[in-house]
Every structure is written in C-alpha cells, then in structure tokens.
Amino acid sequence: MNATDQNPLVAAYLDAVARETAELPADRRAELLADLREHIEVSGAEGEEQLRAVLAGLGEPRTVAASALAEEAPAGRAPVSGTGRGRLTAILLGASGVLLLLNPWVGALALIAALVLLWSAPLWTGRQKALGTAAGVAVPVVVLLGALLGAASRIGIVELLLMLVFSLGVPMLGAVLLLRAARR
C-alpha cells in the first residue's frame, strides 16, 4: 500500500471500481486496479483538488468497469447486461408454440421473428442457437406430421392435452435455456 492508496478519495474510487468489476476474473480486476493506481501516482497530483481532477479524468467507476467488462467478453459474444433483445427473443420463442395452435399466422410470424433475432444475436453460440431453433420448430413439425398421418380425425381430449403441454413446454424450455446461456 502506498501514499496514494491512503488518500480517502483514491481509496473510495478504487473500492468503487473493485465493486463494479466483481464479475471480472480476479487477476484481470487486480491488473485493472494496479493500472489505475499507477496512473494516479504518475499524475503527480498532490492536493485534493488535483486528485479530484485526475479521478474525473479517469471516468466514473461504473464507466471504467463497463469498459473493462466489455473488453473481457469472449470473442464473438457481447456483454449480457441489459439484453433486451435476448429477452425478446426468448419471449417470442416461448410463446410461438401456443400462438401456432391458437392462430397459425400469428404463431408463424412470432416463430420467424424469434429465429431471426436468435440467429442474428451475438449472445449465443452456434450450438445454443441450434437448440433454440429445434425447440421453436418442434411444435410446427409435430403438428404437420400429425396432419400428414391423419391424426387430426382421431384427436381426443388426452391427445389435445398432450399437444397443449408439448406446445407450451418445448418452446418454453428452449427459451429458458437461451436466457440461462445469455446470463453466463
């Protein structure tokens, strides 16, 4: 610990950055804090006013942390905080099965929109996108196969309930898996 760290302004600033970067790996967070300490020391700021100016020049702790977190995101993936697009994709995918049963045109539009959003979003890997696609298209494929095999004429209450559970469950499972993967 050096003289710069003992200053309450510097200590509060570095503590705030450390809290905001809790998601970073420990070694990367330590490196960031060491770089900030070094920058403050090299500035030669002596008085409280000069230190405030140096800290203001570094930026708000939240901004510094956001930049570090964005740099740390794996290649080909965006940072996940505030993924409204990811939530919209999951909602559309999860609702598409029931919508397909209630109104095939609305359901088809919801499914197409969900798949376009899914495949254009950098939040998921190719495998996760393929699983989401499979969960989304499972309902229309099963309904189409049932229609082709003539099952529509033999649908009873049990088959109807099973189809409803399948239409709700599979797309919702896909949506939940996509949301969990996006949060990692």
Steps between C-alpha positions, in 0.01 A plus 500: 500500500643837404424863588252532213292209632485663843317802361127456572400627153725252324402215732128568445549519122697174484250326730215611274681368192570171682130462589385580147745248351407211730411292189852526360748221570705584810827538308345735243338711777833521687675606178240771436529636854881498478482693172269759656728536805800546275322762291403692815856482637660604172268801476688659789179639647563624851200690626142392528397718206768352274403147604134572422602623156707185435217273616250692287735456205498123554121496487227384732572161662192354330624616157850363561347169611267482200795548265700230675205260496440565130864426420478178700197363309596186305564544128182488297280577799371828631481585868167382633395784729182659377421240235153616405546335164583169665187521715285588200642203310423267790146637544420463131648151491319393815163631381529373144375149575172609656456776244538244222212301647278802562570686175740339253581829325586690817691200634698466178589872507607474866712194425665660195573820698644296787725300267624811320580666833658181630734448207597868470575549872861461617383376842502130420732242347404307188406197708272706724339657195441155348337376823279810513402445137417134566284597798319760292430288195411182693135600537430580134686188389301273732169665401589465131596135543177435687298661222684302233443174686128571539508534877268803488197278462594300812579780745339445838529694823819319605671571169385862514642543851827336399526729198435805720764393755748432219419835336559682825786296640748455218522864382503623862781259583696633202436858612615428856817330376579798275449747787724297730769480235481875440556573868827305516 
